[in-house]
Amino acid sequence: MSKFGDLIEGEKPILLAFYEGVENEEDRIQPILLDVAKAIADAGKVIKLDISKNPKLVEALRIKAAPTFTIYKSSEMVWRETGEQDANTLIGLISEYLD
């Protein structure tokens, strides 16, 4: 968990996408996350996390379903939503937290 703390600290917003490592879901989420990453460039980060490879983190954050998206800013979760999201929605949300 200390690695997670290091990951979310800092002033730049971070979009975390928790997904299930099944082929269909990863194929759907990857292009969306690439679009978000391109749109925010160096002003923030986009990270995807396979829930099956991060069970302790998933339990600690009480992730119950995939995909689940969260935005962290300055070590605090500022937004969270479970379910499909499109790139424009995610870009709009994370843009609210860009400096």
C-alpha positions as CSV (number, residue, x, y, z in Angstrom):
1,M,0.0,0.0,0.0
2,S,2.9,2.4,0.5
3,K,3.5,2.2,-3.2
4,F,-0.1,3.3,-3.7
5,G,0.4,6.2,-1.4
6,D,3.5,7.3,-3.4
7,L,1.5,6.9,-6.6
8,I,-1.4,9.2,-5.6
9,E,0.6,12.0,-3.9
10,G,1.4,15.1,-5.7
11,E,-0.5,18.0,-7.3
12,K,-1.3,16.4,-10.6
13,P,-4.6,14.6,-10.9
14,I,-4.5,10.8,-11.5
15,L,-7.2,8.8,-13.2
16,L,-7.1,5.2,-12.0
17,A,-9.1,2.7,-14.0
18,F,-9.7,-0.6,-12.2
19,Y,-10.6,-3.3,-14.8
20,E,-11.0,-7.0,-15.0
21,G,-8.2,-8.6,-16.9
22,V,-10.5,-10.3,-19.3
23,E,-9.8,-9.7,-23.0
24,N,-13.0,-8.0,-23.9
25,E,-12.9,-5.4,-21.0
26,E,-9.2,-4.6,-21.5
27,D,-9.8,-4.1,-25.3
28,R,-12.7,-1.7,-24.6
29,I,-11.0,0.3,-21.9
30,Q,-7.5,0.7,-23.5
31,P,-8.5,3.1,-26.3
32,I,-10.5,5.3,-24.0
33,L,-7.6,5.6,-21.5
34,L,-5.2,6.4,-24.4
35,D,-7.6,9.2,-25.5
36,V,-7.7,10.6,-22.0
37,A,-3.9,10.4,-21.6
38,K,-3.4,12.2,-24.9
39,A,-5.9,15.0,-23.9
40,I,-4.3,15.7,-20.5
41,A,-0.7,15.2,-21.7
42,D,1.7,15.9,-18.8
43,A,-0.9,17.7,-16.7
44,G,-2.0,14.5,-15.1
45,K,-1.7,10.7,-15.2
46,V,-3.8,7.8,-16.4
47,I,-3.2,4.4,-14.9
48,K,-5.1,1.1,-15.4
49,L,-5.0,-1.6,-12.7
50,D,-6.1,-5.2,-13.2
51,I,-8.2,-6.0,-10.2
52,S,-7.1,-9.6,-10.1
53,K,-3.5,-8.6,-9.8
54,N,-4.1,-6.0,-7.1
55,P,-6.4,-7.8,-4.5
56,K,-5.2,-5.9,-1.4
57,L,-5.7,-2.5,-3.0
58,V,-9.1,-3.5,-4.4
59,E,-10.2,-4.7,-1.0
60,A,-8.8,-1.5,0.7
61,L,-10.6,0.7,-1.7
62,R,-13.8,-1.4,-1.7
63,I,-13.8,-1.9,-5.4
64,K,-16.9,-4.2,-6.0
65,A,-17.1,-4.2,-9.8
66,A,-15.2,-3.4,-12.9
67,P,-14.6,-1.1,-14.5
68,T,-14.3,1.4,-11.6
69,F,-12.8,4.8,-12.2
70,T,-11.3,7.1,-9.6
71,I,-9.6,10.4,-9.7
72,Y,-7.1,11.4,-7.0
73,K,-5.6,14.8,-6.4
74,S,-3.1,15.6,-3.6
75,S,-3.5,12.1,-2.2
76,E,-7.3,12.4,-1.9
77,M,-10.0,10.7,-3.9
78,V,-12.1,13.4,-5.5
79,W,-14.3,11.4,-7.8
80,R,-15.3,7.7,-8.2
81,E,-17.7,5.9,-10.5
82,T,-18.4,2.3,-11.4
83,G,-19.4,1.3,-14.9
84,E,-18.5,2.2,-18.5
85,Q,-17.4,5.8,-19.1
86,D,-16.5,7.4,-22.4
87,A,-13.3,9.3,-23.1
88,N,-15.0,12.7,-23.3
89,T,-16.7,12.3,-19.9
90,L,-13.4,11.2,-18.3
91,I,-11.5,14.1,-20.0
92,G,-14.1,16.6,-18.7
93,L,-13.9,15.2,-15.2
94,I,-10.2,15.1,-14.8
95,S,-9.9,18.5,-16.5
96,E,-11.7,20.0,-13.5
97,Y,-8.7,19.1,-11.3
98,L,-5.9,20.3,-13.7
99,D,-4.0,23.3,-12.5
